[in-house]
Amino acid sequence: MTNRLETPAPRRLACSGCGTEFTCTLSGPCWCSEETVRLPMPVDGGDCLCRDCLRKAAAQAAASPQS
C-alpha cells in the first residue's frame, strides 16, 4: 500500500526552450504558480519552460494578434 502522506520529490526537468535545468513540484506550490502569466501546457510533446522562457513566451503571446 502506498503512503499517501509521503510527498514525491520535485522533478528535475530541462527547459524545452533552452535546456536550462530546473525543478517542478507537482504535489505542491511550484515556482510557476507564482507567475502572473498562464499559458496552455505544450501539446507538441514538449515539457515545461524555465522561468525566463516562460516569460519570453508570455511576452510573445501578448504581442501576437489574437485570432
Buried (B, 14 or more C-beta within 10 A) or exposed (E): EEEEEEEEEBEEBEBBBEEEEBEEBEEEEBBBEEEEEEBEEEEEEEEBBBBEBBBBBBEEEEEEEEE
